Amino acid sequence: MIIKDVTTTVFRHMTRRHSDSAGHAHPGPEHPVEVALLTIRTEDGDEGYSFCPPEIVRPHVLDKFVRKVLIGRITGKK
């Protein structure tokens, strides 16, 4: 299968997860956060998903690097 498209959707939701100065997760007061959902689609309609920080999949990063590298590549699944 060949990768046909790479998109991202940024959304906000409420969470109780907080990170300390060392990056460890701990429960805490509820607060809003932004998360990005990266979607990779093949020509056959299969899709793969990954959650990530929105700053990692900004539009210019997708346009200048991610899509150039992935679109047209053959996936490992046959």
N, C-alpha and C positions, 0 to 999 in steps of 0.2 A: 504494500500500500504506500502511496505517495502522500506526503504532507501537503495539504492544500491551503490551509489558513491558520493564522495565529491571532487570537484576539484576547483582550482583557476587559474585565468588568470590575469597576471599583464600587464598593458599597460600604455603608456604615451599619454597625450593629452594636449592641450593648454587651459588655463583658465584665467579669469580676477578676480577670487575670491581670496581675501587675508583675513587672520585672524589677528585681533589685539591681544594684549597681554592678553586680557580677553577671547579670543576664538570667538569673534563675527566676522561674515563675512562682508566684505566691498568690493566694486569694486576697481580695481586698474589696473596697467599695466599687459598686457598679459604675462604669463610665463608658462613653462612646469611643469606638475605634474605627478606623478605616482599614479595609482588607481588599486585596485584589484577587480576582479569580482569573487565572491564565487558562485559556482553552486552546488546545491544538487539535485541528480536524484533518482527517484524511479524505482522499477523494472518494472512498467507499462509505463515508458518513460516520466512521468511528471517531470518537472524541476522547481526549485525555484532559484531566483537570489538575490544577495545582493552586493552592492558596499561597500568597506571598505578600510582602509589604508593597504598597502601591509605588513607592519610590524606586523599586527595582524594575518595574515593568512600565515605566513612563512611555508615552507615545513615541518620543524620539529614540528611545532605546529599542523599542520594537521595530521601528522603521529602519534605523541605521544598522542594527546588528541581528536581532533575533530572527526576523522574517528572512533576511538575506541568507542566514545560515540554515534555517529549517525548511522553508518552502521549497518543494521539489525533491527533498530527500526521501529516500525509501526507508520505511520503518522496518523493524526486525520481524514484525508479524506478517505471515503469509496467508 
